[in-house]
Amino acid sequence: MTSFDRLRTALSRLPLATSGAARRFAEDPERAREIARRYEIPGLRRMSAESRENNQVSLVATGTNEAAGANERRFWSAVARDDFEEAVRAAGTDALHSAVVTRLGGRLSEATELGAALAKSLPTRQERRRAARVAASATRELAELAPVAFVSTSGSLGQAQGRILHVVTNALPEVQAGYTIRTDHIVRAQRAVGLDPHVVTRPGFPVLQGYLVAAKDVQVHAVPYHRILPALAPSRRPEAARQQHVDELTKLVRVLQPQVLHAATGFANGQAALRVRDITGTRVVYEVRGFLEDSWASRHGGAAAESTDRYLLARDRETDVMFAADAVVTLGAAMRAEIISRGVAPERVVLVPNGVDEHFLAPLVDKEQVRRRLGIPAAELVVGLISTLYPHEGVLTLIRAAAMLRDQDVDVRLVIVGSGPDAPAMHALVDELRLADRLTAPGQVPVSEVRDWFDALDAFALPRIDSRVTRLVSPLKPVESMARGVPVVASDLPALAELIGSGERGVLVTPDDPAALAQGLAELVDDRLRTALGSAAREWVAGCRTWAYATRAYSGAYSGTADEL
C-alpha cells in the first residue's frame, strides 16, 4: 500500500474512529483520553485536556490537598484501565468511589441504583455527572447481558462446498494473543486440506482499537479476513448494536454462502451467528475457547465475584449459546466436562485441543547458538515463561522461585517474554529481590520469533494460580514448548495436568507456592531428566497435538458432514 493509499484509507476511517472515541468520551472520559492519545485527533485531545482541567479545578475548589489529589487521579486511572484491585486500594470513603467500585466489581443492579441516587444528591456538577455515568454504564452492561431469543433449533449446510466462515472477536495481524493465533492456525490447517476458510471480525475492529489504516478485506497467510467497518461506531444501545452485527454478518453470509458458521468465544459472536441462522438456515458451531466470565472474575475479586449479577448473567448467556448451537467445540477435557455439567449433551461437545504446526516440529537446534543470537547469557538452568502477563499466569510466583534457586546456589537465568497487566509488578519484584542481573525480558515479540525463544530454554514454567479459570482452560504455550522438546514445570491443575500427564512429560507442582516451584525447577538441573521429559513431550505432541489432527477432529463438530466437507 502506497503512502497515498494509506492516507486515503485513514481518512475514510476517521468518522468511525472519531464516533467511537466520542461515544466512549461520553461514557468514560478517563478511557477516552487513552483513545485520544492513540489516534492523535486534535479535537479529542482538547476534550481530554478539558476533562483533566475540570478534574484539577474540582480538586482545588474542594480544598483537596496534594496527596488526596494524587490518590484521586490514581483511582480514576485504575478505573480507566479496569484495574479493580488498584481501584479498591485507591478508593476513598466517599459515596461516588463506592458506586464506581460497585459497578467495576460487577454488582450492576446495585450500581444502577447507587449511581442514579447520587446523580441527584452529590454537591458538584462533575460528581453528579460521574454518578450518572456509573448508572448509565451499569444499565448498559445489564442490557448487553440480557437474554436473546433464537427461532431456529438447528441449521443446514450452506451451498459453497467446504467453505467455513469463522466469526471471531479480533484477529491477526493487529492482535497477537492465544485466541488470534489459534484462529490463524486452524484456518491455515483447514486450507491445507482443501477447505475454504474465511474469517470475519466484530463490527469496528480494528479501527476502534486504534488502527486507522484498515482495509475491509485482507489476506492473512492466504486466508481471506473480512472486517465489518461501518461508517460510524456501533450504537450505544446494545440491542441496536447486536442487530447491526447480525445485519452485516447476514450480508456476508449471503455473498459467501458458507456451509458452516463457526463462531468462537465470546457469546456475542455466538448470538450473532445464531440469529443469522434464523435468517439463512446456516449450520452454527460454537467454539468455547475459554470461560470469559471466569477470566473476568479472576481480575475482579476472585471467588467473591462469582456471585455478582455480571458474572451470573454472562455465564447464562454463554450457556444459552452452547445449548442453541448445532454443535460445541472446546479445547480440553476439563473444559468439556464443565460444558456437559451445564446440561449440554455429551455427544454434541467435540474436543479439538490446541496444537502446533510443522514449524514447531522442525528439527531441534543448538540451544547455545540460539542464546548467543538472542543475547541470553549462559547459565546452568535457563527457565522461561512466554505469555501475556495476566495475574493468573503466576509470574510473581516464578520470580520468587527464581530468587530461592539463586539463594540455593543454582545458576538460574529467567527469560520472560510478553507484556501485560502484571509487567510493572514483575519488574518491581525483580528489583526488590535483586534479580535484575538474572532476567532477560524482551517484552512482546513477533509471532515469527516465538519459536526461537522456546529453543533457548531448558525448562518452561507455567506457575498459574489456583482459580476456577486456570483449573478449566487449556493454554496453547505449553504445547508449543513441548513440541520444541522443552519440559514444562506447571501448577498441578486439571487443565494443565491433562497436558503434562503423570510426570512423564513434565513436572507438576503445588500452585501458588514459590518453594514448590523452585523445587520442581531444580529437578531439571539434571540434563538427563530434562532430555527424557522433553523427548517424551515432543513425541506426544507430534502424535496428537497438531493442527492437522485438529482439522480432522472438526469433522465431527461440523455435525457429521466430514464427507461433504
N, C-alpha and C positions, 0 to 999 in steps of 0.2 A: 504494500500500500504506500503510495507516494505521500509526501508531506501535505500536498494539497488535498488528497483524498482523506487523510486523517483529520485535517481541519474541517473539511466539509461534513464528515461523519460526526465529529464532536459537536459542531454547531447544530446539526439535526437532532442530536440527543439532548440539547440543553433544556428544552421545555420539560422533558421527562425528568431530568436531573433536578431542575430548579423546583418543579412542582412537588417532587418527592421531598426535597430538603425543606421547602416552605411548610409542607404539611407536618413534617417532623418538628419544625420550629414551633408551630402552633401547639403541638402535643408536648414537646420536651425540649426547651431551649438549650439545656446542657448538652444533650446529644447532638442537637443541630449545630452547635459550634464545631464539633468534630467533622460533621459533613461539610460545613463551610470551609474549613481548612483543607479538606480533601479535594474539593472541587476548585477552590480558589476563585469563587464567584464574588465579585466586589459587593453586590447588594446584600448577599448573605453575610459577608464579613462585617458589614455595617450593623446588621441585626445582631450579630454576635457581640460586637463591641458595645452596642446599646444595652444588651442584656447584662454584660459584665458591669457596665457603669451603673445601671439600675441597682444591681446587687450591692455594689460598693456603697452607693448613696444610701440604700436601705440600712446597711450595717452602721454607717456613720450616724444616720438620723436617729437610730435607736440607741446610740451610745455604746455599741458593742466594742469591746476592747480588741486589740490586735490579735491576741491569742484566740479569742472566741471567733473572730472573723476568719482566721486561718482554718479553724475547725469547721466552720460553716462551709467554706469552699471545699474542704476535704469531703464533707458529707455529700454535697451536690455532685462533686466529681465522681464519687463512688456510685451514686445513683445513675449518673450518665453512663457508667461502664457496666451497670447491672451487677455491681460487686456487693452482694448482700451482706457478707460478713464485715467488710470495711464500712459499709453504711451503718450497720448496727453499732460498730465501735465508735463511729464518729457522731452518731445521733445524739442530739441534746434531749432535754426533758420536755421540750415544748410539744404541743399537740400536732403541729404540722409535720415535724420529723416523725412522730409516731404514726401518722396516717401514711406517710410515704413508705416507711418500713413495712407497714401492714400490707400495702399493695405489692411491694417488692417481694415480700415473703409469701405471696400467693393467696392471702386471705381477701379475696376480691370483693365479696359481698360486703364484708365489714369495711373495707377501704372505700367502697362506693358511698356508704352511709357517713363515714367519718369525713370524707372529702366534701360531700355536699353540705354537711352541717358547718364545717369550718369555713367554707366559701362564703357563708353568711355572717360569721361571727368574728373572724380574725381582724385585728386592728388596721393593718396596712393593705393597700390595694394589691401590692405584689404578693403578699402572703395569701390573700383571698384568691388571686389568680392561680397560684400554685396549688392551692387546695382544690380548686375547681378542676385543674388538670389531673389531680390524683383521682377524683371521682370519674372524670371522663375516661381516663386510661383504664381504670378497673372495669368500668361499664363496657368499654370496647373489648377488653380481653374476655369478659364473660360472653359477649356476643360471638366472638371468634370461636369460643368453645361450646357453643350451642349445638344441639343435635342437628344433623342434616338428613333428610329423608331420601331414600333411593327407591325408585319404582321397580326396576328390573331385579330379578333374583338371580339371573345368570346371563352370560353373553355367548356369542358365537364367533367363529373365526372371520376376520376381515378378508378382503379379496386379494391383497397383494401377497403372493406366495413368499413365505419366510420372512416377512417384514415385521419387526418388533419396534414399537415406539416406547422408549424409556422416559418416564415422566419423573423428573428429579428436581431437587431444590436448587442446587448450584452445580458447577462443573469446572473442569479444567478448560482453559489454562489459567483462568483468573483465581480459582480457589484450589489450593493444594492441600488435601486432607484425605484421611482414610476413606471417607464417603465418596469423594470425587475420583480417587484412584481406583476404587472398586468398580465404579461405573465404567471408567476407561478400560480396565482390563476385561470386564465382562463383554463389552460391545466389540472390542478387538478380537476376543476369542470367538464370539458369535460370527463375526465377519469372516474369520479364518476358516470356518466350517461351511461357508456358503450362505449363511443367513444375511439379512439386510437390516441391521440395526440402525435406528435413528434415536437421537436424544433431544428432549425439549426441557428447558428450564422454566422456573416460575416467572410470572409476569414481572418485568422490570429488571431482571438480572441480565447482565452485570452492571447496568448503568447506575442503578440505585445503590450499588456497593462501591461506586467511585470510578468506574471505568467508562469514560465518555466515548472513547473510540471503540465502539462495539457494533459489529455487523449483525444483522438479523440472522444470517446463516453462515456458519463457519465449518471447517473440516478439522477435526482433531484425530490424528492418526488415521486419516482417510475415512472417518465415520462422520456423517452429517450431524451437526448440532444446531438446533433451531432455538432462537431466542424470541420470546414474546415481549416486544418492545412497543408498547402503546405510545400515543402522543403525549399523554400525561400519566402521572403516577396512579396506581390503583386507588380506588376510592377508600376513604377512611371508614366507610360503613362496611363491616365485614361481609354481609350478605351480598352487597354490590360488588365487592372485590372478588368474592367467590364466583359470582356469576360471570364476571369479566374473564376469570381464569377458564371457566367452562366454555364460554363462547369462543375464546381464542383457540383453546385446545380442540374444540369441535371442528373449527375451520381447518386446522392442520390435519386432523384425522380424516376429514372428507377428501383432502388432497392426497394424503399418503396411503389411506385405506389399509392400515396395518392389520395383521392377523391378531395381534395381541397388544393391549396396552399394559405395559409393565411399570407400575408406579412404585417408587421407593419412599421410605420414611422421609417426612412425617405425614401425619394423617391428612393434611390439606392437599397433598398430591393425590392420595388415595381417594379423597372425596371428589376432587375434580374428575379423576378418571372414571369413577363410578357414575357420576352424573352424565358424563359423555356416553357411557354405556347405555344409560336410559334413552339417549337420543339416537345413537348409531348402532347399538346392539353389540359392540365390540367387546370381546372377552377381556377381563381385567385380572391381572395377577398383582398382588400386593407384596412387596418385599420389605420385611421388617429387619432393618439394619441396626436397630437399637431401640431402646425404650426411652423416648425423649423426655417423658415426664420424670423418669428416674435420673436421667442426666441433669435435668433442671433441679430436682430435689437435692442432688449431691452438692450443688452450689448455693442452695438457698435454705440451709438449716438442717440438711440431712433427714433423719427419720421423722423429725417433727414436721417437716414439710409434706410428708405423705398423707397428712390428714386435712390439708388445705383444699379449698374448692378448686383452685387452679390445677393441682396435681390430680385430683379425683376426676375432674371433668376431662382433662387431657387424656388420662388413661381410658376413660369411657369412649372418647372419640377414636382413639387408636383401635380399641376393641371392636367398635362399630364397623370400621373399615375391614378388619380381619374377617368378621362374620360375613360381610356383604360381598367380598371379593370372590371370584371363581376359584382361586387358589391362593395360598400364602406361602411365601418363601422366607427362610430365615437362615442365620449364619452358623449356629452352633446348637449342640444338644440341650444346653441349659436354656437357651432362648426358645427352642421348640417346645420344651416342657412347660415353660411359662405360658406360651400361646395356647397350648392344649388345656392348661389349667384354667384358662378363661372361658372354656367351653367350646373352642373351635375343634371340629372333628379331626382326629389324628391323621386320617387319610388325605385331608386337604392341606396339610402342612408339610412342605418339602424342604429338606435340609440341603442347602447349597453353601458350603463353607468358603471362607476366604482362601485364596490360593496365590500361586506365583506363576510367572511365565518362564519361557526358556532362558530369558536374560538372567534370572536368579539361579537357574540350574546349570549355567555355563560352568566350565572347569574352574576349580578354585585357584587362587593366585597367591603369590608370596606376600604374607602379611607385612613383613618388614619393608618391602618396597612400597607398598601402599601407604604405610605410616610415614615414610620419608616424603612421599609425594604430597600427603595431606598436612605435613608439619606436625605430626604427633610424636612427641618424644618417646624413646624406648622405655619400657617398664616391664616388670615381672608379670603383671596382670593388667591388661587393658580392658576395662569394663565400660560398656556403653548403654545409653538409652536414646532411642530415636523416636520422637513423639511430639505431638502438641502438648505443651506443658500445662495441662489442667491439674488442679489439686488432686483429683482421684488417681493420677498416674503415680503419685508417691515419690516424686523427685527429691523431696526433702528427706525422706527415709533413706534414699540412696546416698545423699550427701553425708548423712550421719554415719551410715555404714562404712563409707569410704574413710572417714576420719578414724573410725575404730580400726580398720585394717592398717592404716598408716601407723597408729599407735601400737599395733601388734607387729610392726616392722615388716609389713607386706609392702613391697614396692608397687603401689597401685596407681594407675592413671585413669581418670574419668573422662569419658567422651560423651557429651550431652548435645545432641543435635535436635534443634527445634526451638520454637518460641511459643509463648502463650502466657496466660494469666499468672502462673507461678514463677515465671522467669525472674522478676525482681526479688522475690523471696528466696529463690535459689541462690542468686548472686550474693544476697545479704548473708545467708547462712554460710556460704563458701568463705566469705571474708571473716565471719565470726570464728569459724573453725580453722582458719588459716590454711585453706586448701587451694588457694588460687594457683599455686605453682604446680598443682596436680590435675588441673582441669583444662580440657580443651572444649570450648563451647562456640562453634561457628554460627549458631542460630539456625534459621531455616535454610535448607539447601535445595537446589532444583531436584525434581524427581529423578532426572537422569543421573544424578551423582549419589543417590542414596545407597546404591549397592557398594560403592567404594568405601563408604563409612562402615557398613557391616563387615566388609572384608578386613578392616583394620582391627576388629575386636577379637578378644579372647573369649569374652562372655557378654551376653546381652541381659541386662537387668530389667525386670518388669515388676517393680515393687508396688503394685496397685493397692490402694487402701481397701479395707473390707467394707463394702457398701452394697446396696441392692444392685446398682447399675454394674459394678465390677464383678459381682457374682454371676450376672446373667450374660453380659455382652462379650462376644469374642472379638479381639482386636486382630488387625492384619499384620502389624510389625513383627510379632514373634514368629509368624510363619515365614516371613522373608528372612529373618535371622537364621532359622533352622535350615532353610534352603541353602544358605551360604556356609553351612557346617558350623555355625556358631551356637553353642549350647545356651539355653535360656535358664536364668535363675528367676523364678516368678513366685508371686504370692500364691499360697495354696487356696485358690478359689475355684468353684466349679467350671467357670468359663475358661480358665487357664489350665486347670488340671486335665481337661479333655484334650488339650494340645500337647502337654508335657508327658502325659501317661504316668505310670507309677515309678518314675525315676529313671526310665530307660532313655528318655530324650532330653533330659534336663534335670533341674533341681527345684523342688517346691519348698517354700519356707513360710513361716507364720507371717501373716500380713501385719503391717503397722509396727514391725519390730526390727529396728536397725541392727540389733545384735544378731538376730536370726539371719537376716540378710547378709551380714558380714561373714557369718559362719558358712552360709551356702556359697558365697563367692570364694571364700578361702579354699573350699574344696577343689575349686577349678584351677588353683595354682598347679595342681598335678596335671602335667601335659598329657599323660596317657589317658586320664579320665576325660579331659576336655576333648581329646580326639575321638574317643569311643562314643561319648554322648553326641558330639557334633555329627559324626558319621551316621549314627542311628537316626538322628533328627532329619538329616538331609535325605536319607533313603525313604523315610516315612512320607515326607513332603512330596517327593517325586512320585510316590505311588498313589497318593490320594488327596493331595492338596495343590493341584494345578488348575489354572483357569480352563484348560481344555477339559479336565474332569468335571469342572463346574458347569460348563456348557452342556455336557451330556445330561447332568442332573436336572437342568432346567426343562428338559423334555417332559418330565413328569409334572413340573409346575405348570406347564402350558396345557395341562388337563388332557393328557392322552393324545396329544397332537404330534408326537415325535415323527411319525412317518411323513406327515404333511409338511412339517417344518424342515 
